[in-house]
Amino acid sequence: MASMCFIPCSLLHYKNYHDRSRQFHIHNPIYSSESKSKVVTVKAATAAEPVVRRSANYAPSLWSFDHIQSLSSEYTGEDHKARADTLKDTIKMMIPKVGNPLIILQLVDDLQRLGISYHFEDEIRNLFEMIYISYYKTHEEWNRMDLNLKAHGFRLLRQHGYQVPQEIFHNFKDQIQNLKPHLLEDMTGVLNLYEASYHSFEDESILDDVRDFTTKYLKENQDKIDESYSYLPQFSLGRRNLTKVNAMITTIDDVYDVYGTLDELEQFTDVISKWDINAIEELPDYVKICFLGLYNTWADLCKSYLAEARWYNSGYTPTLEEYLENASVSISSPLVLMHIKFSTSISSTEEILQWFEESKYIVRHAALIFRLADDLGTSSDEMERGDISKSIQCYMHESGATEDEARRYIENLIMKTWKKLNKERANAKSQLLREFIEYAMDIVRMA
């Protein structure tokens, strides 16, 4: 357990922050004292009564410890730093000189997918302003665009807060019918149109039609598409501390899911919930608040894991609402997002309090999508090894639906939540919030 104390637990009962810490707690009725779950107590093991632990039958890692330790990078030191700075300056000079709007959009897209666009924020902001005014502000300009430029620009501009209306795609079916699936350029346009549909808001029926049509089109032409190219989305967090956080989350999750007895898990959760060490007076106020937020989020994560362990041991199948209330915490994205935010751009007490208030729905929507997408991909395997019911099984149990019907319901729920998340991004007023939404979107795309 000592590995978890990278969070200064003394902050829990710091006299000026104890009451304030309550505002950071994620309320979850599933693991309250009034939970509907039936708790089955497992007696402590004795020498004559060994504990029988489950096994998830995980395959061994293909990477040995010695091999991982041997990995290194030659791109370190002052020489390589100077080279990187030179390359950044070169790109900054190149960006304003790009004239073709499609090449501009592709360049920005590449910089974002590589995870280095933050080096060129001012240049990219100026480019988008020029692109929006020149090509996306009037109907006359839309009608002269090809499908690829429309779709690529719509996606990136909406992603950066520009209010481009869905009507830009009013004739998208006519444009798609003239495309040739075996041509790289044509299929790039369809893929960009498919991605653009995921930036829709609620009640945008044109974009719903775009998503349904392009999904069907891409599936029907999969063989021809494979002949032209392979498409690989990219995602990068690029921070060592998040790797450590994710490794810790995975380890603790496995302990709750498989290894620990219910009695052990109850004790472990109780210890984490009662962390209490003397105050660290020398820390700035906003740092204390950050740590209190982190502490409560780690505690909430363990409590959500415990709720799932109780469900498993009692044989209880929760309702879909109960499951999602708990699972939006147990998926761990609220904790990961908090670590990302605190490790990047928090600098004052006012800023952190503002962030907590403004980001709660973003965190909720992102966590829900992450959980549901994860369930669609892994629930069958997890059920096979004896895990709790996931969203699909909960909906089937509650409604009497078949598995196919339940999967369609969950897919539809994901799309509804995407639209809510898109609306939060479009309405973000502060730079602080816009940056955080991009972190949340990246995690959702990864899912």
MARNUNU-370059 format. One line per field, with one value per residue (C-alpha): residue in three letters; x, y, z; residue number from 1. Coordinates in Angstrom, 2 decimals. Last residue first. Layout:
<tivos>
resn = c(ALA, ...) .
u = c(X, ...) .
v = c(Y, ...) .
w = c(Z, ...) .
resi = c(NUM, ...) .
</tivos>
This chain:
<tivos>
resn = c(ALA, MET, ARG, VAL, ILE, ASP, MET, ALA, TYR, GLU, ILE, PHE, GLU, ARG, LEU, LEU, GLN, SER, LYS, ALA, ASN, ALA, ARG, GLU, LYS, ASN, LEU, LYS, LYS, TRP, THR, LYS, MET, ILE, LEU, ASN, GLU, ILE, TYR, ARG, ARG, ALA, GLU, ASP, GLU, THR, ALA, GLY, SER, GLU, HIS, MET, TYR, CYS, GLN, ILE, SER, LYS, SER, ILE, ASP, GLY, ARG, GLU, MET, GLU, ASP, SER, SER, THR, GLY, LEU, ASP, ASP, ALA, LEU, ARG, PHE, ILE, LEU, ALA, ALA, HIS, ARG, VAL, ILE, TYR, LYS, SER, GLU, GLU, PHE, TRP, GLN, LEU, ILE, GLU, GLU, THR, SER, SER, ILE, SER, THR, SER, PHE, LYS, ILE, HIS, MET, LEU, VAL, LEU, PRO, SER, SER, ILE, SER, VAL, SER, ALA, ASN, GLU, LEU, TYR, GLU, GLU, LEU, THR, PRO, THR, TYR, GLY, SER, ASN, TYR, TRP, ARG, ALA, GLU, ALA, LEU, TYR, SER, LYS, CYS, LEU, ASP, ALA, TRP, THR, ASN, TYR, LEU, GLY, LEU, PHE, CYS, ILE, LYS, VAL, TYR, ASP, PRO, LEU, GLU, GLU, ILE, ALA, ASN, ILE, ASP, TRP, LYS, SER, ILE, VAL, ASP, THR, PHE, GLN, GLU, LEU, GLU, ASP, LEU, THR, GLY, TYR, VAL, ASP, TYR, VAL, ASP, ASP, ILE, THR, THR, ILE, MET, ALA, ASN, VAL, LYS, THR, LEU, ASN, ARG, ARG, GLY, LEU, SER, PHE, GLN, PRO, LEU, TYR, SER, TYR, SER, GLU, ASP, ILE, LYS, ASP, GLN, ASN, GLU, LYS, LEU, TYR, LYS, THR, THR, PHE, ASP, ARG, VAL, ASP, ASP, LEU, ILE, SER, GLU, ASP, GLU, PHE, SER, HIS, TYR, SER, ALA, GLU, TYR, LEU, ASN, LEU, VAL, GLY, THR, MET, ASP, GLU, LEU, LEU, HIS, PRO, LYS, LEU, ASN, GLN, ILE, GLN, ASP, LYS, PHE, ASN, HIS, PHE, ILE, GLU, GLN, PRO, VAL, GLN, TYR, GLY, HIS, GLN, ARG, LEU, LEU, ARG, PHE, GLY, HIS, ALA, LYS, LEU, ASN, LEU, ASP, MET, ARG, ASN, TRP, GLU, GLU, HIS, THR, LYS, TYR, TYR, SER, ILE, TYR, ILE, MET, GLU, PHE, LEU, ASN, ARG, ILE, GLU, ASP, GLU, PHE, HIS, TYR, SER, ILE, GLY, LEU, ARG, GLN, LEU, ASP, ASP, VAL, LEU, GLN, LEU, ILE, ILE, LEU, PRO, ASN, GLY, VAL, LYS, PRO, ILE, MET, MET, LYS, ILE, THR, ASP, LYS, LEU, THR, ASP, ALA, ARG, ALA, LYS, HIS, ASP, GLU, GLY, THR, TYR, GLU, SER, SER, LEU, SER, GLN, ILE, HIS, ASP, PHE, SER, TRP, LEU, SER, PRO, ALA, TYR, ASN, ALA, SER, ARG, ARG, VAL, VAL, PRO, GLU, ALA, ALA, THR, ALA, ALA, LYS, VAL, THR, VAL, VAL, LYS, SER, LYS, SER, GLU, SER, SER, TYR, ILE, PRO, ASN, HIS, ILE, HIS, PHE, GLN, ARG, SER, ARG, ASP, HIS, TYR, ASN, LYS, TYR, HIS, LEU, LEU, SER, CYS, PRO, ILE, PHE, CYS, MET, SER, ALA, MET) .
u = c(-11.67, -8.71, -11.15, -12.69, -9.28, -8.42, -11.77, -11.14, -7.71, -9.22, -11.94, -9.23, -7.69, -11.07, -11.77, -8.63, -9.01, -12.32, -15.73, -16.58, -19.98, -18.83, -16.95, -19.96, -22.10, -19.66, -19.87, -23.66, -23.44, -21.04, -23.50, -26.27, -23.87, -22.81, -26.45, -27.14, -24.27, -25.62, -29.10, -27.64, -25.65, -28.79, -30.75, -27.96, -27.77, -31.53, -33.72, -35.56, -35.51, -33.65, -31.57, -30.69, -29.84, -27.59, -25.98, -25.04, -23.94, -21.60, -22.48, -19.78, -16.67, -16.52, -13.84, -16.40, -18.13, -14.89, -14.41, -17.98, -17.78, -14.61, -15.42, -18.93, -18.11, -15.08, -17.19, -19.76, -17.15, -15.28, -18.53, -19.69, -16.35, -16.30, -19.84, -19.16, -15.82, -17.33, -20.29, -18.02, -15.62, -16.90, -17.17, -13.91, -12.09, -13.26, -12.05, -8.70, -8.33, -9.26, -6.69, -3.96, -1.59, -3.14, -1.79, -0.23, 0.16, -3.09, -5.08, -3.64, -4.02, -7.66, -8.30, -6.84, -9.02, -12.21, -11.14, -11.02, -13.68, -14.74, -16.22, -18.60, -19.11, -20.89, -23.63, -23.61, -24.35, -27.10, -28.80, -28.45, -30.05, -27.66, -27.25, -26.53, -24.68, -23.70, -19.95, -20.08, -22.19, -19.96, -16.87, -18.51, -19.26, -15.65, -14.35, -16.55, -15.17, -11.62, -12.29, -13.96, -10.88, -8.60, -10.92, -10.98, -7.19, -6.79, -9.18, -7.43, -4.11, -5.29, -6.70, -3.37, -1.53, -3.92, -3.14, 0.63, 2.50, 4.53, 1.99, 2.00, -0.82, -0.45, -1.58, -5.08, -5.99, -9.37, -10.96, -7.81, -7.91, -11.61, -11.04, -8.31, -10.43, -13.46, -11.17, -9.66, -13.11, -14.33, -11.38, -8.76, -7.34, -9.90, -11.75, -10.55, -6.88, -7.17, -8.46, -5.60, -3.04, -4.73, -5.05, -1.39, -0.21, -2.43, -1.01, 2.56, 1.96, 0.31, 3.49, 5.57, 3.72, 3.33, -0.44, -0.46, -3.16, -2.93, -5.53, -4.22, -5.66, -4.27, -4.23, -5.59, -6.30, -7.85, -10.41, -11.53, -12.10, -13.94, -16.38, -19.62, -18.33, -17.26, -20.60, -22.64, -20.66, -20.79, -24.59, -25.26, -22.81, -24.03, -27.68, -26.96, -25.12, -28.21, -30.39, -28.69, -31.05, -28.24, -24.87, -22.63, -18.85, -18.95, -20.30, -17.00, -15.20, -17.43, -16.95, -13.19, -13.40, -15.48, -13.01, -10.04, -11.88, -11.94, -8.28, -7.13, -9.02, -10.45, -13.80, -14.53, -16.69, -19.65, -22.27, -20.52, -21.24, -24.95, -25.19, -23.53, -26.13, -27.11, -23.57, -22.86, -26.25, -24.53, -23.63, -20.00, -19.88, -16.13, -14.90, -11.63, -13.12, -15.87, -13.19, -11.30, -14.33, -15.93, -12.63, -11.99, -15.57, -15.89, -12.39, -12.97, -16.41, -15.29, -16.02, -17.83, -21.20, -19.71, -18.29, -21.68, -23.30, -21.17, -18.73, -16.80, -14.20, -12.46, -13.59, -13.16, -9.83, -8.34, -9.45, -8.22, -4.80, -4.45, -5.28, -2.81, 0.02, -0.78, -1.00, 2.19, 4.03, 0.71, 0.31, 2.87, 0.68, 1.40, -2.33, -2.54, 0.40, -1.02, -4.44, -2.86, -0.93, -4.00, -6.03, -3.38, -3.00, -6.77, -6.69, -3.90, -1.76, 0.84, 3.12, 1.74, 2.80, 6.35, 7.83, 6.46, 7.66, 11.23, 11.09, 9.98, 12.78, 15.38, 14.03, 14.22, 17.83, 18.74, 17.14, 19.04, 22.35, 21.50, 20.94, 18.58, 17.66, 19.59, 16.66, 16.71, 15.15, 17.21, 14.84, 11.97, 14.04, 15.04, 11.41, 10.35, 7.97, 5.52, 3.51, 1.97, -1.62, -4.24, -6.04, -8.37, -7.60, -9.80, -8.44, -9.06, -7.98, -6.41, -8.35, -6.04, -3.60, -6.54, -8.27, -10.49, -14.17, -15.75, -18.76, -21.45, -22.81, -26.20, -26.24, -29.17, -26.82, -28.06, -24.59, -23.39, -21.49, -24.14, -25.26, -22.23, -21.49, -18.15, -16.30, -14.65, -17.10, -16.36, -12.77, -13.88, -14.77, -11.30, -9.50, -8.64, -7.83, -5.80, -7.68, -7.20, -4.01, -1.93, -2.45, 0.29, -0.45, 2.61, 1.27, -0.11, 3.14, 2.97, 0.00) .
v = c(4.16, 6.14, 8.64, 9.09, 9.69, 12.24, 13.97, 14.39, 15.94, 18.21, 19.22, 20.26, 22.69, 24.27, 24.62, 26.59, 28.64, 29.84, 29.98, 26.37, 26.27, 24.29, 21.83, 21.24, 20.72, 18.12, 16.27, 16.22, 14.94, 12.19, 11.20, 10.62, 8.61, 6.41, 5.78, 4.65, 2.16, 0.93, 0.36, -1.41, -3.68, -4.44, -5.37, -7.70, -9.25, -9.85, -7.53, -8.64, -5.07, -5.26, -8.37, -7.38, -3.83, -5.14, -7.64, -4.91, -2.47, -5.02, -7.91, -8.68, -10.70, -14.49, -15.24, -15.56, -12.35, -10.44, -11.93, -11.06, -7.55, -6.57, -4.53, -3.24, -2.72, -0.56, 1.65, 1.99, 2.87, 5.39, 7.02, 7.36, 8.70, 11.37, 12.47, 12.69, 14.47, 17.02, 17.47, 18.22, 20.49, 23.97, 23.68, 21.82, 24.10, 27.27, 25.93, 25.06, 28.47, 30.41, 28.51, 29.27, 27.73, 24.68, 24.01, 20.64, 18.11, 19.03, 18.67, 15.31, 13.94, 15.04, 13.48, 10.17, 10.19, 10.99, 8.37, 5.59, 3.30, 2.78, 6.29, 6.16, 2.53, 3.45, 5.61, 3.42, 0.23, 1.77, 3.19, -0.13, -1.93, -3.94, -7.73, -9.11, -12.41, -11.37, -11.76, -10.09, -7.14, -6.61, -6.63, -4.08, -1.80, -2.23, -1.04, 2.06, 2.67, 2.35, 4.94, 7.29, 7.13, 7.97, 10.87, 12.10, 12.13, 13.87, 16.65, 17.06, 17.15, 19.92, 21.91, 21.67, 22.80, 25.77, 26.89, 26.88, 24.13, 25.12, 23.97, 20.28, 19.13, 16.06, 12.69, 11.20, 8.67, 7.33, 6.46, 4.61, 2.46, 1.67, 0.65, -1.81, -3.21, -3.82, -5.29, -7.76, -8.87, -9.23, -11.44, -9.91, -11.41, -11.06, -7.81, -5.81, -6.80, -6.45, -2.87, -2.03, -3.19, -1.42, 1.84, 1.69, 1.10, 3.95, 6.33, 5.33, 5.85, 9.15, 10.24, 9.46, 11.86, 11.38, 11.32, 10.05, 8.90, 8.03, 6.76, 4.22, 4.09, 1.49, 2.27, 1.64, -2.09, -2.04, 0.50, -1.83, -4.64, -2.38, -1.02, -2.19, -1.36, 2.13, 2.87, 1.62, 3.76, 6.70, 6.54, 6.15, 8.90, 11.35, 10.67, 11.51, 14.61, 15.73, 15.04, 17.52, 17.20, 16.98, 18.23, 16.66, 16.32, 12.59, 13.22, 14.88, 11.54, 9.91, 12.89, 12.65, 8.95, 9.66, 12.31, 10.02, 7.43, 9.78, 10.72, 7.10, 5.91, 2.38, 3.56, 5.83, 8.83, 10.12, 8.76, 10.51, 13.99, 13.36, 11.89, 14.97, 17.41, 19.12, 18.72, 22.40, 22.38, 21.05, 24.60, 25.73, 27.34, 27.55, 26.17, 24.44, 20.98, 22.58, 24.01, 20.73, 18.60, 21.10, 21.72, 18.05, 17.42, 20.38, 19.96, 16.27, 16.81, 19.34, 22.97, 25.40, 25.00, 25.78, 29.14, 30.39, 29.22, 31.65, 31.54, 28.40, 29.22, 32.56, 33.57, 30.08, 29.39, 32.73, 32.26, 28.68, 29.74, 32.40, 29.89, 27.40, 29.95, 30.95, 27.33, 26.09, 24.14, 22.78, 21.01, 18.38, 15.34, 13.58, 13.50, 17.25, 18.10, 15.85, 17.50, 20.95, 19.93, 18.28, 21.44, 23.63, 21.21, 21.40, 25.21, 25.52, 28.54, 27.34, 30.31, 30.92, 27.38, 27.39, 29.94, 28.12, 24.83, 26.15, 27.48, 24.08, 22.38, 24.67, 24.03, 20.26, 20.55, 22.55, 19.88, 17.19, 18.89, 19.65, 16.03, 13.28, 11.58, 8.34, 6.77, 3.77, 0.34, -2.12, -2.00, -3.16, -6.09, -7.11, -7.07, -9.32, -8.08, -10.63, -10.33, -13.51, -14.30, -13.41, -16.39, -14.18, -16.24, -16.48, -16.80, -19.60, -18.45, -21.17, -22.64, -24.56, -21.67, -19.33, -17.20, -14.30, -14.95, -13.68, -11.45, -11.41, -7.91, -7.61, -4.68, -2.27, 0.34, 2.26, 2.56, 4.24, 2.42, 2.66, 6.12, 7.73, 11.34, 12.36, 14.21, 17.48, 19.68, 17.72, 18.90, 22.36, 21.04, 19.60, 22.51, 24.98, 22.33, 20.04, 16.80, 15.22, 17.12, 14.67, 12.17, 13.70, 11.81, 9.72, 7.55, 4.91, 2.96, 2.34, 0.00) .
w = c(-25.87, -27.25, -28.71, -25.25, -23.66, -26.35, -25.91, -22.17, -22.76, -25.42, -22.97, -20.50, -22.96, -23.70, -19.97, -19.18, -22.36, -20.93, -22.56, -23.30, -25.02, -28.08, -25.88, -23.63, -26.74, -28.06, -24.74, -24.96, -28.51, -27.49, -24.74, -27.27, -29.45, -26.53, -25.57, -29.14, -28.95, -25.60, -27.07, -30.10, -27.79, -25.76, -28.89, -30.01, -26.53, -26.47, -24.42, -21.26, -19.94, -16.62, -17.18, -20.77, -19.65, -16.87, -19.26, -21.74, -19.03, -17.44, -15.13, -12.58, -13.51, -13.65, -16.23, -19.01, -17.94, -18.50, -21.94, -22.99, -21.49, -23.35, -26.47, -25.85, -22.18, -22.99, -25.23, -22.45, -19.82, -21.98, -23.08, -19.47, -18.29, -21.00, -20.16, -16.41, -16.76, -19.12, -16.79, -13.81, -15.71, -14.91, -11.12, -10.51, -12.96, -11.22, -7.87, -9.45, -11.04, -7.92, -5.84, -8.37, -10.92, -12.54, -16.03, -16.68, -13.88, -12.12, -15.31, -16.28, -12.75, -12.67, -16.07, -14.88, -11.77, -13.68, -16.30, -13.69, -15.29, -11.66, -11.45, -14.44, -13.41, -10.17, -11.65, -14.76, -12.80, -10.72, -13.83, -15.68, -12.75, -10.63, -10.82, -7.34, -6.91, -3.38, -3.93, -7.35, -6.22, -3.19, -5.42, -7.71, -4.77, -3.60, -6.97, -6.66, -3.16, -4.49, -7.18, -4.70, -2.46, -5.40, -6.29, -2.72, -2.50, -5.84, -4.85, -1.51, -3.31, -5.60, -2.66, -0.85, -3.99, -4.33, -0.79, -1.21, 0.69, 3.76, 6.35, 5.58, 7.82, 10.03, 8.69, 8.24, 5.57, 6.64, 3.28, 2.21, 5.35, 4.87, 1.27, 2.32, 5.13, 2.89, 0.23, 2.67, 3.87, 0.27, -0.59, -2.84, -6.03, -8.81, -9.37, -6.35, -6.75, -10.52, -10.15, -7.78, -10.34, -13.26, -11.33, -10.28, -13.85, -15.07, -12.46, -13.31, -17.03, -16.18, -14.39, -17.41, -19.71, -23.45, -23.60, -27.16, -29.54, -33.19, -35.59, -38.16, -41.68, -44.10, -47.80, -51.28, -51.35, -47.89, -49.14, -51.91, -49.44, -46.97, -49.54, -47.92, -44.45, -45.49, -47.14, -44.17, -41.71, -44.13, -44.35, -40.62, -39.66, -42.30, -41.41, -37.78, -39.04, -40.91, -37.87, -35.57, -32.59, -29.99, -31.19, -33.79, -33.65, -34.29, -37.79, -38.73, -38.28, -40.92, -43.25, -42.81, -43.61, -46.71, -47.92, -47.31, -49.38, -52.37, -52.07, -51.77, -54.85, -54.68, -53.32, -56.30, -55.40, -57.39, -55.00, -52.09, -53.46, -53.96, -50.48, -48.93, -50.23, -46.93, -45.56, -44.84, -43.17, -40.03, -39.03, -38.39, -34.95, -34.40, -31.05, -31.95, -32.46, -34.50, -36.78, -37.02, -37.89, -40.29, -42.07, -42.76, -43.85, -46.20, -47.62, -48.32, -49.85, -52.45, -51.81, -54.16, -52.46, -49.07, -50.22, -51.37, -48.15, -46.13, -43.20, -44.01, -46.69, -46.23, -42.74, -41.27, -42.99, -41.88, -38.28, -38.35, -39.57, -36.89, -34.13, -35.62, -35.52, -31.94, -30.75, -32.40, -29.70, -28.42, -31.77, -30.74, -29.97, -33.27, -33.97, -33.37, -35.65, -38.35, -38.15, -38.35, -41.48, -43.03, -42.45, -44.05, -46.97, -47.55, -47.38, -50.00, -49.14, -46.64, -45.89, -42.37, -41.29, -42.64, -40.22, -37.18, -38.66, -38.87, -35.31, -34.05, -36.00, -34.45, -30.96, -31.55, -32.73, -29.63, -27.44, -29.36, -28.71, -25.08, -24.07, -25.10, -28.37, -27.82, -26.06, -23.76, -23.36, -21.30, -18.33, -20.54, -21.77, -18.26, -17.10, -19.96, -22.62, -24.06, -20.86, -19.50, -20.53, -17.90, -16.43, -14.37, -11.28, -8.20, -4.71, -2.23, 1.21, 3.32, 6.28, 8.58, 8.96, 9.31, 6.71, 7.72, 7.18, 3.97, 4.62, 1.94, 1.36, -0.28, -2.69, -2.39, -0.99, 2.05, 3.63, 0.46, -2.27, -4.93, -3.84, -5.46, -4.70, -6.20, -3.46, -4.47, -2.57, 0.58, 0.58, 1.69, 5.13, 5.68, 4.06, 6.79, 9.43, 7.18, 7.66, 4.26, 3.51, 5.50, 2.72, 0.64, -2.58, -3.54, -0.72, -3.07, -3.25, 0.48, 0.00) .
resi = c(447, 446, 445, 444, 443, 442, 441, 440, 439, 438, 437, 436, 435, 434, 433, 432, 431, 430, 429, 428, 427, 426, 425, 424, 423, 422, 421, 420, 419, 418, 417, 416, 415, 414, 413, 412, 411, 410, 409, 408, 407, 406, 405, 404, 403, 402, 401, 400, 399, 398, 397, 396, 395, 394, 393, 392, 391, 390, 389, 388, 387, 386, 385, 384, 383, 382, 381, 380, 379, 378, 377, 376, 375, 374, 373, 372, 371, 370, 369, 368, 367, 366, 365, 364, 363, 362, 361, 360, 359, 358, 357, 356, 355, 354, 353, 352, 351, 350, 349, 348, 347, 346, 345, 344, 343, 342, 341, 340, 339, 338, 337, 336, 335, 334, 333, 332, 331, 330, 329, 328, 327, 326, 325, 324, 323, 322, 321, 320, 319, 318, 317, 316, 315, 314, 313, 312, 311, 310, 309, 308, 307, 306, 305, 304, 303, 302, 301, 300, 299, 298, 297, 296, 295, 294, 293, 292, 291, 290, 289, 288, 287, 286, 285, 284, 283, 282, 281, 280, 279, 278, 277, 276, 275, 274, 273, 272, 271, 270, 269, 268, 267, 266, 265, 264, 263, 262, 261, 260, 259, 258, 257, 256, 255, 254, 253, 252, 251, 250, 249, 248, 247, 246, 245, 244, 243, 242, 241, 240, 239, 238, 237, 236, 235, 234, 233, 232, 231, 230, 229, 228, 227, 226, 225, 224, 223, 222, 221, 220, 219, 218, 217, 216, 215, 214, 213, 212, 211, 210, 209, 208, 207, 206, 205, 204, 203, 202, 201, 200, 199, 198, 197, 196, 195, 194, 193, 192, 191, 190, 189, 188, 187, 186, 185, 184, 183, 182, 181, 180, 179, 178, 177, 176, 175, 174, 173, 172, 171, 170, 169, 168, 167, 166, 165, 164, 163, 162, 161, 160, 159, 158, 157, 156, 155, 154, 153, 152, 151, 150, 149, 148, 147, 146, 145, 144, 143, 142, 141, 140, 139, 138, 137, 136, 135, 134, 133, 132, 131, 130, 129, 128, 127, 126, 125, 124, 123, 122, 121, 120, 119, 118, 117, 116, 115, 114, 113, 112, 111, 110, 109, 108, 107, 106, 105, 104, 103, 102, 101, 100, 99, 98, 97, 96, 95, 94, 93, 92, 91, 90, 89, 88, 87, 86, 85, 84, 83, 82, 81, 80, 79, 78, 77, 76, 75, 74, 73, 72, 71, 70, 69, 68, 67, 66, 65, 64, 63, 62, 61, 60, 59, 58, 57, 56, 55, 54, 53, 52, 51, 50, 49, 48, 47, 46, 45, 44, 43, 42, 41, 40, 39, 38, 37, 36, 35, 34, 33, 32, 31, 30, 29, 28, 27, 26, 25, 24, 23, 22, 21, 20, 19, 18, 17, 16, 15, 14, 13, 12, 11, 10, 9, 8, 7, 6, 5, 4, 3, 2, 1) .
</tivos>
